[in-house]
Amino acid sequence: MSQLRHKHSEIEAMGGVVLAVSFEPRGRLFQLSRELRLPFPLLTDPEMDSYRSYGLQRGSLRQIFSLRTVLTYVKLLARGRSYHFRRSDLRQLGGDFVVDAEGMIQYQYRSDAPNDRPNVDELIRVIDGN
């Protein structure tokens, strides 16, 4: 999310809108948004309807606790960052999508692990039409 935070102005200048959707409670998302100083809204979907409609799946324990994922979280903890899981489904994998003004998906990326995300510059290229 920090990459999106840094590139948010560039995305908006191209007419894009950034939204993040989570199944975390609204209070937790507000806290996270303040901690990360996010310039875009975090929306809550406690019933996970958006996850199902975009075909996002739950990962296996091997995917969730891979060495790469564990190392990512160790690095975050070393930098003083922590996350308090409340009602989280630790196995739910995320995704990144670019949807055009007509509601058509122009880009889709379904994560293979909790720390698996596309490069934000790749998303910007799709928004820009390149």
Phi and psi in degrees as a GROMACS rama.xvg file:
@    title "Ramachandran Plot"
@    xaxis  label "Phi"
@    yaxis  label "Psi"
@TYPE xy
-67.4756  -33.6292  SER-2
-63.1328  -42.5688  GLN-3
-64.1163  -37.7717  LEU-4
-60.6387  -44.8922  ARG-5
-70.1282  -29.619  HIS-6
-101.132  3.60782  LYS-7
-56.2844  -45.8086  HIS-8
-61.194  -40.8523  SER-9
-63.4452  -41.9088  GLU-10
-64.7862  -44.8852  ILE-11
-62.937  -39.2307  GLU-12
-61.4356  -26.0359  ALA-13
-89.5913  2.2289  MET-14
91.2165  6.90226  GLY-15
-83.3227  158.532  GLY-16
-128.559  131.235  VAL-17
-102.75  129.688  VAL-18
-134.435  139.598  LEU-19
-115.647  136.911  ALA-20
-119.233  134.004  VAL-21
-139.898  161.864  SER-22
-98.4234  5.50643  PHE-23
-66.7433  153.948  GLU-24
-63.7642  151.907  PRO-25
-53.017  -42.4585  ARG-26
-60.9914  -40.8547  GLY-27
-66.9463  -39.2095  ARG-28
-66.719  -37.8312  LEU-29
-61.3994  -45.2588  PHE-30
-61.5708  -45.2625  GLN-31
-62.9834  -42.7615  LEU-32
-61.221  -41.0468  SER-33
-69.0794  -44.0748  ARG-34
-57.9898  -44.4537  GLU-35
-89.8478  -5.24538  LEU-36
52.6531  55.1382  ARG-37
-81.5252  131.684  LEU-38
-88.5483  6.67382  PRO-39
-126.902  157.725  PHE-40
-74.4363  146.991  PRO-41
-109.098  121.245  LEU-42
-104.351  144.277  LEU-43
-102.432  139.799  THR-44
-135.999  73.9097  ASP-45
-61.764  -24.331  PRO-46
-86.2704  -6.2362  GLU-47
61.6138  30.2679  MET-48
-62.2419  -41.703  ASP-49
-66.5901  -36.1952  SER-50
-60.8453  -46.4538  TYR-51
-65.6593  -43.8674  ARG-52
-68.2165  -24.2434  SER-53
-95.1304  7.31682  TYR-54
71.7494  25.6728  GLY-55
-81.7746  139.789  LEU-56
-115.348  170.076  GLN-57
-87.6396  142.325  ARG-58
-89.023  162.195  GLY-59
-75.8163  164.865  SER-60
-61.2349  -34.206  LEU-61
-63.0738  -40.8084  ARG-62
-67.0999  -43.8158  GLN-63
-69.5644  -39.5819  ILE-64
-110.212  36.6574  PHE-65
-67.8139  160.604  SER-66
-58.7128  -41.9212  LEU-67
-60.6254  -43.1203  ARG-68
-67.1677  -45.6582  THR-69
-59.566  -44.0819  VAL-70
-62.0665  -37.7272  LEU-71
-60.2099  -45.7332  THR-72
-72.2716  -31.8858  TYR-73
-63.2177  -42.4721  VAL-74
-62.0495  -42.4454  LYS-75
-62.4661  -43.7449  LEU-76
-63.1003  -37.9774  LEU-77
-64.2783  -27.6181  ALA-78
-88.7388  8.73578  ARG-79
87.2399  6.87522  GLY-80
-90.7018  140.115  ARG-81
-140.572  161.502  SER-82
-136.009  130.412  TYR-83
-103.549  104.79  HIS-84
-75.0028  123.684  PHE-85
-106.537  -76.1683  ARG-86
-110.609  16.9283  ARG-87
-61.7407  145.916  SER-88
-97.5171  100.182  ASP-89
-58.7316  -22.1191  LEU-90
-90.1327  -8.08824  ARG-91
-72.0247  123.458  GLN-92
-91.6482  149.983  LEU-93
-97.5388  -171.615  GLY-94
-162.651  164.38  GLY-95
-128.215  134.264  ASP-96
-137.066  144.51  PHE-97
-113.025  120.747  VAL-98
-116.059  130.859  VAL-99
-81.2597  178.459  ASP-100
-62.4914  -23.0881  ALA-101
-89.624  1.13108  GLU-102
87.5977  9.77596  GLY-103
-89.3935  135.655  MET-104
-74.0224  120.602  ILE-105
-98.3838  -18.8482  GLN-106
-154.979  139.254  TYR-107
-141.267  138.308  GLN-108
-139.84  112.928  TYR-109
-101.088  123.116  ARG-110
-68.4149  145.415  SER-111
-96.2384  -11.1619  ASP-112
-157.118  162.219  ALA-113
-57.7542  -30.9555  PRO-114
-97.0749  7.41939  ASN-115
-88.7344  112.335  ASP-116
-139.397  150.136  ARG-117
-73.4658  160.043  PRO-118
-68.3961  135.379  ASN-119
-62.649  -32.3724  VAL-120
-62.0481  -32.2644  ASP-121
-64.875  -42.7172  GLU-122
-62.4039  -41.7006  LEU-123
-63.3668  -39.7156  ILE-124
-60.5503  -39.5784  ARG-125
-67.2198  -44.7939  VAL-126
-61.0612  -40.293  ILE-127
-74.9568  -14.96  ASP-128
86.7289  15.8292  GLY-129
